[in-house]
Amino acid sequence: MSHPAPPPFEVLPGDDVSPVLVHVPHASRRLDPEARASVLLADDALGAELDAMTDADTDVLAARAVDRAAAGGVARPWRFVNRLSRLVVDPERFPDPAEEEMAAIGMGAVYTATSTLGRLRADDPARDAAYTERWFHPYADALADLVDHRLAATGRCVLVDLHSYPTTALPYERHAEERRPAVCLGTDPDHTPSWLLEAAASCFAAVGEVVRDEPFHGTYVPLRHHRTDARVSSVMVELRRDVYAGPDDAAAVVDALAALVARVGAQDVP
C-alpha cells in the first residue's frame, strides 16, 4: 500500500491573537526522490554534506520555546517549518540569480555546489527552473499567505528566522573572516526596527556573545512584503551550534527564544 509523500513544509498554528511567526527553513535532512537523483554524491558523502548544511534541531528548539512561552501565559506563536532539506531548494535565496550573491558560486535557490565548493549537481537551467516552480514558489507563497493571515488578525507580523551555523567557517561562506559569536542577529534595514533588535540582543545575552550581522547578514522577509509593508518585522537568530550541543546549553537557548517570542508578541510593543 502506497502512502502519500510528507508535505514539503508545515504550518503549526498558534493563537489567533499572536503576531509572532517562527520560521525554521533549514532543519530537515529529507530529500525528495527526484531531488536525490539529481545529486551526484554517494550516500556517505551526501550524509557528510547534510551534516554540514543542516541546522540540526532548530525545529526542536522552536517547538520547545513556543511551548515554554505558551505555558507562561503568552499567546502561542505560529511556526512555519521546512520539511525538505535546503539541498532540494533553499527557500531563503532570491529566486533571481541576478539578485542572489550566492548564485555566483552555485548556491542560489537550487544548489549545484557543495559546502566545500565541490560539485553537488550538474548545471541544468531547465531542471533548476522546474525545481523552483515545484518547490520554491509554493513555499514562498504559503509563507507570505501566513504573514498576510497574521497581518489581518493582528495588524502586524514579527518573523523570527531561526538558524544555526558551525564553529568553523565552511569554504562556501562569503564572510568567513568575520566573528563567529554564540549568537548572530541578522537584520534588514527596512524590516528590523530597533526595538526588535534590542529585544533579541537582550534575550540572548545569557547564551553568550551576541553580534549583529556577523558572520551572516540579513533576515527573511517574504518577497511579497519586502520593502513594501512596514507592518512586517523580522530578525534572524543564528545560533553557533556548540551553544546548544549539551542539554544545559539547549535549555538556555530555549529560555532565550521563549523570552524573545513572548516579548515581541506583547500587545504594547510598537
C-alpha distance (Angstrom), angle and dihedral (degrees) to the residues before:
residue distance angle dihedral
M1 . . .
S2 3.80 . .
H3 3.76 122.0 .
P4 3.79 127.0 -149.3
A5 3.78 115.8 -102.8
P6 3.79 115.2 -100.1
P7 3.81 113.3 -100.1
P8 3.81 116.1 -90.9
F9 3.81 90.7 -128.6
E10 3.78 137.4 9.3
V11 3.78 134.6 -142.5
L12 3.80 111.2 -150.4
P13 3.80 106.0 -164.2
G14 3.77 124.3 -131.0
D15 3.76 130.7 -172.9
D16 3.78 117.0 -52.8
V17 3.80 91.6 -122.3
S18 3.82 94.5 55.7
P19 3.82 117.8 101.1
V20 3.82 92.0 -171.7
L21 3.79 122.1 108.0
V22 3.81 120.8 -178.0
H23 3.80 110.4 -155.4
V24 3.82 117.8 -157.5
P25 3.83 108.2 -177.8
H26 3.80 106.1 158.9
A27 3.82 108.6 38.5
S28 3.82 99.4 99.7
R29 3.80 128.9 88.8
R30 3.83 94.5 -169.9
L31 3.79 120.5 121.0
D32 3.77 123.1 -166.5
P33 3.85 109.0 -121.2
E34 3.79 92.0 -113.7
A35 3.79 91.6 51.1
R36 3.82 91.1 46.3
A37 3.79 90.0 53.3
S38 3.81 90.0 56.4
V39 3.82 92.7 54.5
L40 3.80 114.0 95.0
L41 3.81 96.1 -155.5
A42 3.78 124.2 103.9
D43 3.80 115.8 -120.9
D44 3.80 96.0 -95.2
A45 3.80 93.3 48.7
L46 3.79 90.4 45.8
G47 3.79 89.1 52.1
A48 3.80 90.4 54.0
E49 3.80 90.8 48.4
L50 3.79 90.9 50.9
D51 3.81 89.3 49.7
A52 3.80 89.2 55.2
M53 3.79 99.1 42.4
T54 3.81 105.0 35.1
D55 3.80 119.1 94.4
A56 3.78 89.1 -138.5
D57 3.81 118.3 -147.6
T58 3.80 95.6 -2.8
D59 3.81 86.5 124.0
V60 3.80 88.9 54.4
L61 3.80 92.1 48.6
A62 3.80 90.2 49.8
A63 3.81 92.5 49.8
R64 3.78 92.8 48.9
A65 3.80 92.7 46.9
V66 3.79 93.4 49.1
D67 3.81 90.1 49.5
R68 3.79 90.6 47.8
A69 3.80 92.7 50.7
A70 3.81 92.8 46.6
A71 3.81 91.6 48.6
G72 3.79 87.3 55.0
G73 3.78 91.4 58.9
V74 3.81 98.9 -97.0
A75 3.79 119.9 135.5
R76 3.80 104.9 -95.7
P77 3.82 111.8 -102.9
W78 3.79 121.6 -131.6
R79 3.80 123.7 -114.3
F80 3.79 132.6 -151.6
V81 3.81 111.2 -167.4
N82 3.79 128.1 -174.1
R83 3.82 109.3 -134.2
L84 3.81 94.2 -169.8
S85 3.78 127.7 71.3
R86 3.77 118.9 -102.4
L87 3.81 84.3 -119.2
V88 3.81 86.9 76.1
V89 3.80 94.0 52.2
D90 3.77 128.6 -32.8
P91 3.81 106.8 -127.9
E92 3.80 92.3 -163.5
R93 3.80 95.9 63.7
F94 3.78 123.8 91.0
P95 3.81 106.6 -105.8
D96 3.80 91.3 -139.1
P97 3.83 108.6 78.8
A98 3.81 89.5 -150.4
E99 3.81 89.3 64.4
E100 3.82 98.2 39.6
E101 3.82 116.5 80.6
M102 3.80 92.0 -164.1
A103 3.81 92.0 60.5
A104 3.81 89.0 76.7
I105 3.81 90.3 67.9
G106 3.80 96.7 40.7
M107 3.79 97.2 -94.8
G108 3.77 104.2 107.3
A109 3.80 121.0 122.1
V110 3.83 90.3 -49.2
Y111 3.80 112.1 38.6
T112 3.77 120.4 -135.1
A113 3.83 93.5 168.3
T114 3.79 132.5 60.6
S115 3.78 127.7 -129.3
T116 3.81 87.7 -92.9
L117 3.83 90.8 49.7
G118 3.78 92.8 -107.4
R119 3.79 122.8 133.9
L120 3.83 115.7 -72.8
R121 3.81 98.5 164.7
A122 3.77 137.5 0.7
D123 3.78 115.8 -101.2
D124 3.80 108.7 -92.9
P125 3.82 117.6 155.3
A126 3.81 92.5 -173.6
R127 3.80 91.5 54.9
D128 3.79 91.3 46.2
A129 3.81 90.5 51.9
A130 3.81 90.3 49.3
Y131 3.81 92.7 49.5
T132 3.79 90.7 47.7
E133 3.79 90.4 51.8
R134 3.80 93.9 44.2
W135 3.79 100.6 43.2
F136 3.79 114.9 4.5
H137 3.81 101.5 52.9
P138 3.83 97.0 43.6
Y139 3.80 89.1 50.8
A140 3.80 93.2 48.4
D141 3.81 92.3 45.8
A142 3.80 93.7 48.8
L143 3.79 92.3 49.4
A144 3.79 92.1 46.7
D145 3.81 89.2 49.2
L146 3.80 89.8 53.3
V147 3.81 90.5 50.4
D148 3.82 88.5 51.5
H149 3.80 88.4 49.7
R150 3.80 90.7 54.9
L151 3.81 91.7 45.4
A152 3.80 91.0 52.5
A153 3.81 92.1 48.0
T154 3.81 100.8 41.1
G155 3.80 108.8 11.1
R156 3.79 92.8 -117.2
C157 3.80 142.1 47.9
V158 3.80 127.5 -149.6
L159 3.80 114.6 -161.7
V160 3.80 119.1 -158.1
D161 3.81 104.4 -165.6
L162 3.82 106.2 -157.5
H163 3.82 123.2 -155.6
S164 3.79 142.7 144.9
Y165 3.79 134.6 -148.0
P166 3.81 137.8 -164.8
T167 3.78 125.2 -98.0
T168 3.81 92.0 -119.2
A169 3.79 121.1 51.0
L170 3.79 117.1 -107.3
P171 3.82 119.1 -134.0
Y172 3.81 93.9 -108.9
E173 3.82 94.7 59.1
R174 3.79 114.9 114.0
H175 3.83 96.7 -153.1
A176 3.80 102.1 37.3
E177 3.82 92.2 143.6
E178 3.80 92.6 63.3
R179 3.79 127.0 94.5
R180 3.80 120.4 -79.2
P181 3.79 103.8 -147.8
A182 3.78 126.8 179.2
V183 3.80 88.1 -101.0
C184 3.79 128.5 21.6
L185 3.80 116.3 -165.2
G186 3.79 112.5 -154.6
T187 3.77 117.6 -154.6
D188 3.79 142.1 -170.0
P189 3.83 119.1 -146.2
D190 3.81 92.0 -134.5
H191 3.80 101.1 37.0
T192 3.82 108.9 33.0
P193 3.80 107.0 76.7
S194 3.78 119.4 -165.4
W195 3.81 93.3 -108.1
L196 3.81 90.8 58.1
L197 3.80 94.7 47.0
E198 3.80 91.2 47.0
A199 3.81 91.7 49.0
A200 3.80 91.9 51.2
A201 3.81 93.4 46.3
S202 3.79 91.5 49.0
C203 3.80 95.6 47.0
F204 3.83 94.7 47.9
A205 3.81 96.9 42.7
A206 3.81 89.7 95.9
V207 3.83 90.4 58.9
G208 3.81 94.6 58.8
E209 3.78 141.4 -88.5
V210 3.81 112.3 -2.7
V211 3.82 119.2 -157.2
R212 3.80 131.2 178.2
D213 3.82 119.0 -121.4
E214 3.83 97.2 -15.1
P215 2.96 124.8 151.9
F216 3.82 92.4 -11.0
H217 3.78 123.4 41.4
G218 3.78 133.8 -154.2
T219 3.78 136.0 13.7
Y220 3.78 135.7 -118.1
V221 3.79 119.8 -87.0
P222 3.82 119.0 163.7
L223 3.80 111.2 -106.4
R224 3.80 88.1 -125.0
H225 3.81 89.2 64.6
H226 3.80 102.8 27.0
R227 3.79 111.0 125.4
T228 3.80 90.6 -14.5
D229 3.82 106.4 74.5
A230 3.80 118.7 46.8
R231 3.80 90.4 -173.9
V232 3.83 87.3 77.6
S233 3.81 113.5 81.8
S234 3.79 125.2 -178.0
V235 3.79 141.1 -178.4
M236 3.80 127.5 179.5
V237 3.79 117.0 -138.1
E238 3.83 111.0 -158.3
L239 3.81 111.9 -173.6
R240 3.79 118.7 -161.0
R241 3.79 100.6 -125.6
D242 3.78 97.5 -125.9
V243 3.82 91.0 61.6
Y244 3.80 91.3 70.9
A245 3.80 99.9 30.4
G246 3.83 94.3 105.3
P247 3.82 128.7 50.8
D248 3.79 94.3 -111.0
D249 3.79 92.3 48.9
A250 3.80 91.3 46.3
A251 3.80 89.7 51.8
A252 3.79 90.6 53.3
V253 3.81 90.8 51.1
V254 3.80 91.9 48.5
D255 3.80 90.1 49.9
A256 3.82 91.1 50.4
L257 3.79 94.1 47.1
A258 3.80 91.9 46.1
A259 3.79 89.8 50.7
L260 3.80 91.0 50.2
V261 3.80 96.5 50.6
A262 3.79 89.6 45.6
R263 3.78 93.0 50.9
V264 3.79 97.9 45.8
G265 3.79 91.5 43.8
A266 3.79 92.0 57.7
Q267 3.77 112.8 117.6
D268 3.80 94.0 -129.2
V269 3.82 94.8 59.4
P270 3.83 110.8 112.4
